[in-house]
Each structure stands twice: as C-alpha cells, then as structure tokens.
Amino acid sequence: MKAVIQRVSEASVKVDGKIVGEINTGFMLLVGIDENDEKTDADWLVQKILNLRVFSDENDKLNLSIKDINGEILCISQFTLIADYKKGNRPSFIKAAKPDKAIPLFEYFKEELLKSCLKVESGIFGANMKVSLTNDGPVTIVMDTITKQ
C-alpha cells in the first residue's frame, strides 16, 4: 500500500457535484492498493499514520499526532499511486489491485482508522472524484508498505 498523507486545515471530496466527505484539521489521505497488499500492510500503515507526529505543540514543534489533536481524516482511494512509469510515457496500472480485492482492503483500512475514535470520511471507490484541500504547512509525507518508508 502507498499513502500520500497531507496535513490539512480542511478538505472535501465531491462526486457528481455533491460533497460526499469533508473534514477540518487533520489528514487527507490518498491511498493506493497493490495487487500483493494484505491486511498486515493496512495495519502497519494505519499505525504509522495515527502516530505520525506532524502537528505543532505549544512550542511550535512538530510533536503531536492526529490522535493528540483529535484531528479528522479524509481517505481517498487512488489506484494511480501504483503506477509503473519506468517504460515509455504512458503509465501502467496493472499492479494496482482489482476492485474485488481493493475494495475490501480499503474498507478494512478505514475501519481500522475508525477504531481510533477520530472522524473518518472518504470518497467513493472508483468514482470520478473532485478533491479540494488546504494543505497546512505544507506538510506532505509519502509512505509505502513495501519499503516501510
């Protein structure tokens, strides 16, 4: 699994012109699922995201996690994160998990985030989504469960 984690002051996602998810201060997550990903990848990613200390403390140091600030999370499925762009100029998405595997794993990922008791919203898997956000900082982190980086 790959995730792009953006610290935001607000974010929302629209499908067919209607807001289907929106948050205030927290994380906007773009999540890509590889064909080889399993629940253990989701578990690792959830723990890293929930404990990532990128929110400012009283001394303006990045010492607080999203749990510490009772932040909110917006999850967006993003198969294009699994693009293979090494050959030619048109990316291949062949390694992205097919919907029959990706949807249950994405749902599991969201359920595990919800166990933190934080507000978690999402877009609609496979839909044409319009995502808006105000990146705070900006702070953007990329995580990959294959390399654990």
Backbone bond lengths (Angstrom), bond angles and torsions (degrees), N, CA, C in turn:
res aa  C-N    CA-C-N  psi(-1)  N-CA   C-N-CA  omega(-1)  CA-C   N-CA-C  phi
1 M - - - 1.456 - - 1.520 107.97 -
2 K 1.286 113.38 145.06 1.453 119.97 173.80 1.516 107.84 -123.32
3 A 1.329 114.98 144.97 1.458 119.60 176.90 1.520 109.89 -139.46
4 V 1.312 114.52 137.44 1.454 121.83 169.08 1.516 104.95 -105.07
5 I 1.325 115.65 118.50 1.460 122.34 -175.31 1.522 107.35 -108.72
6 Q 1.324 115.55 118.98 1.454 119.65 179.14 1.517 109.31 -117.89
7 R 1.332 115.12 126.33 1.465 119.30 174.60 1.528 106.57 -75.64
8 V 1.321 115.89 126.54 1.461 119.87 -175.29 1.523 111.67 -129.12
9 S 1.319 114.65 154.42 1.463 119.32 170.24 1.523 110.06 -92.46
10 E 1.348 115.76 -18.49 1.459 121.75 173.11 1.517 108.71 -167.55
11 A 1.332 116.09 153.26 1.460 121.73 177.12 1.515 108.81 -158.96
12 S 1.332 115.01 151.13 1.461 119.64 177.18 1.522 109.13 -151.61
13 V 1.320 114.80 161.49 1.459 121.16 177.42 1.529 107.98 -135.72
14 K 1.323 114.77 134.72 1.460 121.30 178.84 1.520 109.80 -116.45
15 V 1.322 115.59 144.70 1.458 123.55 171.08 1.523 106.03 -129.74
16 D 1.311 116.22 126.84 1.473 121.83 -177.75 1.525 111.65 53.39
17 G 1.340 115.79 39.08 1.456 121.10 175.98 1.517 115.50 79.34
18 K 1.340 117.98 -1.13 1.460 121.19 -179.11 1.524 110.25 -111.37
19 I 1.317 115.98 135.81 1.464 120.39 176.98 1.522 108.81 -68.56
20 V 1.343 115.88 123.39 1.463 120.83 178.41 1.530 111.90 -109.03
21 G 1.330 116.78 -10.94 1.454 122.29 176.96 1.514 110.22 -162.05
22 E 1.322 116.69 138.84 1.457 119.70 175.86 1.517 110.16 -156.14
23 I 1.323 114.69 147.61 1.464 121.17 -179.19 1.519 110.41 -138.71
24 N 1.312 114.34 166.10 1.457 121.95 169.24 1.523 107.16 -103.12
25 T 1.303 119.37 -142.62 1.459 123.60 -175.11 1.520 112.47 -52.10
26 G 1.324 115.78 128.04 1.453 120.35 178.61 1.507 112.44 161.54
27 F 1.341 115.78 -140.44 1.457 122.61 -178.39 1.519 111.00 -118.93
28 M 1.314 115.23 137.32 1.454 122.21 166.01 1.514 104.93 -105.76
29 L 1.333 116.34 119.93 1.453 122.15 -175.41 1.519 110.59 -110.00
30 L 1.323 116.47 128.01 1.458 122.38 166.92 1.520 105.01 -101.05
31 V 1.342 117.13 124.15 1.459 121.41 -172.58 1.524 110.16 -123.98
32 G 1.341 115.49 122.10 1.456 121.46 176.43 1.514 110.14 -110.71
33 I 1.335 115.92 136.39 1.464 120.94 -177.19 1.516 109.68 -115.44
34 D 1.324 115.03 121.93 1.467 123.73 178.78 1.526 109.53 -82.82
35 E 1.316 116.37 154.60 1.466 121.03 -179.91 1.529 113.22 -59.88
36 N 1.325 117.86 -22.61 1.467 121.82 -179.04 1.528 113.77 -96.96
37 D 1.306 117.95 1.12 1.460 120.68 -177.94 1.525 111.49 -71.95
38 E 1.342 114.11 148.94 1.460 122.45 -179.15 1.527 109.48 -132.67
39 K 1.322 116.95 176.93 1.463 121.18 178.72 1.526 111.57 -59.29
40 T 1.326 118.09 -32.05 1.468 120.25 179.51 1.533 110.64 -63.57
41 D 1.327 117.24 -31.91 1.474 120.12 176.03 1.527 109.99 -67.69
42 A 1.323 116.01 -43.89 1.463 120.26 178.15 1.529 110.61 -62.26
43 D 1.331 116.83 -42.58 1.468 121.09 179.54 1.528 110.96 -59.44
44 W 1.330 116.88 -46.61 1.467 121.52 -179.27 1.526 109.78 -61.58
45 L 1.343 115.91 -46.01 1.455 120.97 -177.53 1.522 111.54 -64.61
46 V 1.309 117.60 -43.35 1.463 121.53 179.01 1.528 110.34 -58.55
47 Q 1.325 117.43 -47.61 1.462 120.38 -179.09 1.529 112.03 -63.40
48 K 1.330 116.68 -40.87 1.470 119.66 178.34 1.527 110.89 -64.03
49 I 1.320 116.79 -42.79 1.466 121.03 -178.51 1.525 110.68 -66.63
50 L 1.330 117.67 -47.59 1.462 120.42 -177.18 1.523 113.13 -65.94
51 N 1.313 117.51 -25.50 1.465 120.66 -177.84 1.523 113.91 -105.67
52 L 1.322 116.79 3.40 1.464 121.94 179.57 1.527 109.33 -66.99
53 R 1.316 116.40 120.45 1.463 121.33 -175.58 1.526 110.32 -95.18
54 V 1.339 115.44 88.16 1.464 120.87 -178.94 1.531 112.69 -129.89
55 F 1.344 116.10 15.90 1.458 120.08 175.69 1.528 108.09 -108.34
56 S 1.322 115.80 145.45 1.469 121.29 -173.26 1.518 112.89 -74.77
57 D 1.343 114.27 139.44 1.461 120.50 173.35 1.527 108.88 -90.76
58 E 1.330 116.66 -169.54 1.468 121.14 -178.00 1.532 112.89 -65.33
59 N 1.340 117.09 -18.02 1.468 121.20 177.88 1.524 112.02 -99.98
60 D 1.323 116.26 12.80 1.468 123.27 179.66 1.524 112.40 63.77
61 K 1.324 116.72 28.23 1.468 123.18 174.91 1.523 108.67 -100.41
62 L 1.317 116.96 145.18 1.465 121.12 178.89 1.525 108.96 -76.73
63 N 1.328 116.22 84.04 1.465 122.70 -174.34 1.518 113.78 -123.48
64 L 1.321 118.59 -7.08 1.457 120.70 -173.41 1.526 111.60 -109.78
65 S 1.323 115.15 144.54 1.465 120.98 176.64 1.522 109.33 -91.74
66 I 1.315 115.47 171.73 1.466 120.34 176.91 1.523 110.33 -63.02
67 K 1.338 116.96 -31.99 1.469 120.51 176.75 1.527 110.31 -66.51
68 D 1.343 116.64 -39.80 1.463 120.94 -178.68 1.524 112.21 -61.48
69 I 1.334 116.47 -34.12 1.468 119.82 -177.03 1.522 112.34 -98.88
70 N 1.351 117.07 2.80 1.466 121.78 -176.03 1.531 110.17 53.84
71 G 1.332 114.97 47.42 1.457 121.17 -178.41 1.518 112.54 -76.31
72 E 1.321 114.74 -179.23 1.453 122.07 -177.62 1.527 109.54 -121.23
73 I 1.338 116.36 158.59 1.461 120.99 -176.08 1.522 109.89 -131.20
74 L 1.328 115.42 133.38 1.463 122.03 171.88 1.520 107.47 -117.16
75 C 1.346 117.34 118.77 1.469 123.35 -178.49 1.524 109.96 -103.23
76 I 1.309 115.12 131.47 1.458 121.03 177.41 1.523 108.21 -126.47
77 S 1.332 117.11 123.75 1.465 119.77 175.71 1.531 107.83 -71.40
78 Q 1.327 115.97 138.11 1.469 120.45 -172.17 1.522 109.67 -146.24
79 F 1.335 117.24 82.07 1.464 120.51 -177.09 1.526 112.33 -62.09
80 T 1.327 117.64 -22.20 1.467 119.85 -178.44 1.532 112.82 -67.81
81 L 1.339 117.82 -14.04 1.461 120.13 174.82 1.524 111.63 -66.08
82 I 1.333 116.89 -18.82 1.460 121.75 -177.89 1.537 110.56 -95.34
83 A 1.300 117.09 14.84 1.471 121.52 -177.68 1.524 112.28 -60.76
84 D 1.328 114.77 140.61 1.465 122.00 169.67 1.529 105.40 -105.33
85 Y 1.315 116.24 114.30 1.460 121.95 -174.10 1.523 112.23 -118.82
86 K 1.344 116.50 13.97 1.460 120.63 -174.78 1.524 113.29 -70.48
87 K 1.325 116.57 -32.53 1.453 120.77 -175.08 1.525 109.37 -112.32
88 G 1.315 116.40 122.06 1.462 120.22 178.52 1.508 112.72 74.39
89 N 1.326 114.69 -166.05 1.463 120.58 -176.65 1.516 113.83 -112.88
90 R 1.311 116.82 -4.91 1.459 120.47 177.20 1.520 108.34 -105.26
91 P 1.344 117.59 117.32 1.465 119.19 -177.51 1.526 111.80 -67.16
92 S 1.316 114.37 149.71 1.456 122.12 175.22 1.523 108.09 -105.28
93 F 1.315 115.68 139.26 1.463 120.97 179.96 1.521 110.75 -114.64
94 I 1.304 116.74 20.92 1.463 122.29 -174.54 1.530 112.88 -62.43
95 K 1.335 117.29 -26.12 1.464 120.13 -178.87 1.535 113.16 -86.71
96 A 1.324 116.01 -6.11 1.470 118.95 176.32 1.529 108.62 -70.65
97 A 1.323 115.79 140.31 1.468 120.05 179.67 1.521 110.32 -62.47
98 K 1.313 115.67 141.23 1.467 121.92 175.73 1.531 108.45 -71.62
99 P 1.334 117.15 156.40 1.466 120.28 -176.36 1.529 115.09 -52.60
100 D 1.334 118.34 -35.57 1.468 119.09 -178.21 1.524 112.24 -64.52
101 K 1.323 118.03 -22.86 1.462 121.46 175.22 1.526 110.86 -101.04
102 A 1.333 116.61 -40.87 1.456 120.94 -174.32 1.530 112.97 -67.22
103 I 1.318 117.56 -41.91 1.472 119.52 -177.01 1.527 111.60 -62.16
104 P 1.343 119.97 -50.79 1.470 118.23 178.85 1.534 113.04 -61.89
105 L 1.329 117.36 -35.25 1.467 119.43 179.99 1.528 110.82 -71.77
106 F 1.320 117.58 -37.95 1.471 121.11 176.40 1.529 109.70 -65.10
107 E 1.323 117.41 -41.36 1.466 120.99 177.92 1.539 110.57 -64.37
108 Y 1.318 116.62 -41.58 1.469 120.88 176.77 1.531 110.03 -60.61
109 F 1.330 117.39 -44.72 1.459 123.19 178.52 1.539 110.10 -55.95
110 K 1.322 116.46 -47.82 1.465 120.42 -179.87 1.529 111.23 -64.87
111 E 1.347 117.18 -40.71 1.466 120.94 178.86 1.527 111.19 -61.92
112 E 1.319 116.39 -39.32 1.467 119.97 178.43 1.529 110.77 -67.06
113 L 1.327 117.49 -37.76 1.467 120.39 175.46 1.524 110.54 -63.72
114 L 1.320 116.79 -39.96 1.469 121.45 -179.57 1.524 112.74 -62.25
115 K 1.326 117.33 -26.55 1.465 120.75 178.90 1.523 111.80 -62.79
116 S 1.331 116.65 -16.30 1.465 121.10 177.98 1.524 111.48 -76.58
117 C 1.342 117.26 -8.62 1.465 124.39 -177.26 1.527 112.62 70.96
118 L 1.321 117.16 13.53 1.456 120.97 173.86 1.522 109.34 -85.83
119 K 1.326 116.15 158.17 1.464 120.91 173.72 1.525 107.34 -70.12
120 V 1.344 116.90 125.96 1.461 122.41 178.56 1.524 107.76 -129.29
121 E 1.315 115.83 122.45 1.461 121.17 176.51 1.517 108.06 -123.73
122 S 1.338 115.92 168.08 1.464 118.57 -179.06 1.513 110.98 -152.35
123 G 1.327 112.82 168.20 1.448 120.11 171.16 1.517 108.20 -81.93
124 I 1.318 115.83 -163.38 1.459 121.75 179.11 1.517 108.13 -112.07
125 F 1.323 115.81 121.46 1.456 121.83 -176.58 1.529 110.38 -54.46
126 G 1.322 116.58 128.00 1.454 122.48 175.58 1.513 115.13 81.59
127 A 1.313 118.02 -6.19 1.463 120.71 -179.16 1.529 110.36 -81.36
128 N 1.323 115.29 159.54 1.458 121.22 171.46 1.527 105.94 -81.09
129 M 1.322 115.94 107.13 1.456 121.11 -173.16 1.524 111.14 -108.70
130 K 1.304 114.77 147.31 1.465 122.62 173.71 1.522 106.25 -112.16
131 V 1.329 115.78 112.37 1.464 121.40 -175.20 1.520 109.08 -105.54
132 S 1.316 116.28 131.19 1.462 122.72 176.12 1.512 108.63 -122.85
133 L 1.316 116.50 141.47 1.453 119.65 177.89 1.512 111.07 -156.37
134 T 1.306 114.34 156.76 1.453 121.50 169.97 1.514 105.98 -114.75
135 N 1.353 115.09 104.71 1.455 121.01 -178.67 1.513 107.46 -71.73
136 D 1.305 116.94 128.62 1.459 123.33 -176.13 1.517 109.65 -98.61
137 G 1.299 116.66 111.85 1.465 121.23 177.38 1.516 112.94 131.44
138 P 1.287 120.21 -69.44 1.457 128.19 -4.79 1.526 112.02 -73.76
139 V 1.316 114.59 145.87 1.456 121.95 173.38 1.524 106.68 -124.79
140 T 1.324 116.30 116.85 1.460 122.50 179.34 1.521 108.48 -136.84
141 I 1.334 116.32 128.41 1.457 122.95 -179.08 1.528 107.57 -126.07
142 V 1.334 116.30 138.95 1.461 121.25 175.49 1.525 108.17 -111.98
143 M 1.327 116.05 129.68 1.473 121.38 178.08 1.520 109.66 -122.85
144 D 1.340 115.21 146.09 1.446 121.76 -179.71 1.532 107.79 -137.99
145 T 1.321 117.32 123.13 1.463 120.51 -177.57 1.522 112.94 -72.41
146 I 1.322 117.57 -19.28 1.475 119.65 178.47 1.519 110.38 -68.79
147 T 1.323 115.44 -46.94 1.475 119.60 -177.80 1.525 111.65 -94.55
148 K 1.336 116.08 -8.36 1.474 122.04 -175.37 1.536 110.39 56.20
149 Q 1.337 114.42 38.36 1.470 121.00 177.92 1.504 109.23 -124.70
